[in-house]
């Protein structure tokens, strides 16, 4: 059975997740691919965002929310997170911050500051 991971991308300025993704690759491979696209000046919205952060000396970070999920679990958790997060630059999300998102950001600050 093939398993997947769910991850977020954010910066060390406000720690607000801007991208929610899933992949069957290992976490390090996912972020390496995202960074490679940005360094190749790809024109997708995530690559542009990453380059904008780097241009402003802001670190881009990556955090795995869930690992070793089935396709059904991925659908469930992606839907749940999209109903929690605001400000995602790709896909559906909430219009304003939720309590769960605020707690996630506080936790990310504790881990990555």
N, C-alpha and C positions, 0 to 999 in steps of 0.2 A: 504494500500500500504506500502510495506517495503522500508525504506530509509537507505542510507549508508553515511559514512563519508570518506573523503580522508585525509590522514595524511602523515607527513614525520618524519623521525628519523635522528638526527644529534648530534654532540657533542658541548661542549662549548669551544673547542680549535680552530677550524676553521669554525664552524657553517655550513659546507657544507653538504647538505642532502645526505645521503647514502642509504636511504630506502624510497620508496614511496609505501604506502599501502592503502587499502580500507577495510572497515568493517561495518557490520550492528550493531556492538556493540558500546557502548558509548566510547568516547576517552580514559577515564581512564581505562576501561576494556582492551582496546587494548594494552596500554603500560604495564599494569599489566601482561598481558599474555606474551608479549615480554620479560619482565624482569624475569618472572617466568621460561621461557624456558632457559634464560641465566643462572639463578641461579641453574637450574637443569643440567647444563653443556650439554645441547643439542648440537649436532654437526652441526646444520645448520649454514650457513654463517652469518646470522644476530646475532645469539646467540654468535658465536665466536667473532664477531666484538664488541658486547656489553661488553663481558668479557675482551677483550683486552683494551677497554677504561677504564673500572673499574680498571684493573691491573695497569694502568698508572695514576691513580687518575684523570681521565678525566670524567666529568659528561656527561651522555647521556640524551638528551632532545627529546621532542616530540612536534610537532605542527600540529594542525588541519588546513588544507588548505580550505576544503569545508565540509559542513554538510547538512544533510537532502536532499540527492540527490537520484534521481531515478537511476535504473540500466543504462539507456541510458545516463544520465548525467555523471555517474561514468566513463563509457567508454570514453566519450568525454574528460573529464578533465584529466583522467589518460594518455590518448594519448597526450594531450597538455603538461602536465608536463613532460612526458618522452622525448618530443621534446625540452624541456627547460633545464632539469637537466643533469649534467654530473657526472660521478663517482658513480652512483648507484651500489650497490653490488649485486642486484638481478634485473633481467629483463633488457630490452632495455633502452638505454639512449644515450645522445649526447657524442661525443668524447672529446669535449672541452666546457668550460664554455660559457654560453650565457649571453647577457646583462640582461635578465630577471632573470637569476639565480644569477648574481652578486647583483642585487637589492634586491632579496629575502634574500640573505645572510646578506646584510647590515641591512635589516629590522629585521632579527632574532637577530642580534647582539644588536640592539637598545632595543629589547624587553627583551632579556634573559641575557645580561651582567650585 
